[in-house]
Amino acid sequence: MTKVVIRTDQSGANRPIDIDNNRIFNFSVGTDLDLWQAEFVIKRGNGSTDGVTATIYEEFNAGGTNLGNIFISVTEFSQSFTNEIFDFSGSGITLTASQQDYTLVLTTNTGTGGNSQIFIKDGNTVLVDFDTNEEISTFDPDTGEQLSGDPVDPDPDPDPDPDPVGQINDSQVTHPVIEFEVNLQIPASPCMGLGRQDDYTNQRSTWLPGITGANFSKLKHGDKFTVKGQAATYLKTNYTIGENPILRVVL
């Protein structure tokens, strides 16, 4: 999974943050990402009394769950602008495409006077690949509007025609557990000739949806596999009935 760094493009003015003024950065993700770092160019005033906390929330404008935060002490900041890293690499926070919208918030309890405030190089929110330093996407920090990068689907939907087994979520289901055997036996026929029935049977294969976690799995006569939960029930109901079913339940 890609490790992501959140930073600004420093296209805005130097922005103060203090006990009355935080800074939010709204953004979205179109694929699952490991939150690795938040990186900002920061300086303190000579009267700053508190450091800065970077907190990640679900939803825009910090409207959802607090996923975690990193604090940097005021003593770590210089009175000149310096690149500061909020290290989330040990937090285990994954930004998921299913959640999609997030906010990073910078807060401090330092005073409001000019010498007491903390200042950051402000700008658009930029998501960067930690390993390659390549930009993934850029967002307006206030609105979350995407400015560059691959478009994030505003209303992600599942595959409009998903495979039936893959569509079933049995993560909380452990029963029934059914072992199946593939049955591609060709019925005996005088036209086939003596001894040829098994040869033809062993050359046949079939495709079934979602057996190995892929969309479809190629199976041969005699192959066995075990499936649990609703997926097992689906296969038993639809593939083990009829005159020549392609699956048998292994007893």
Order of alpha helices (4+ residues) and beta strands (2+ residues): beta-beta-beta-beta-beta-beta-beta-beta-beta-beta-beta-beta-beta-beta-alpha-beta-beta-beta-alpha-beta
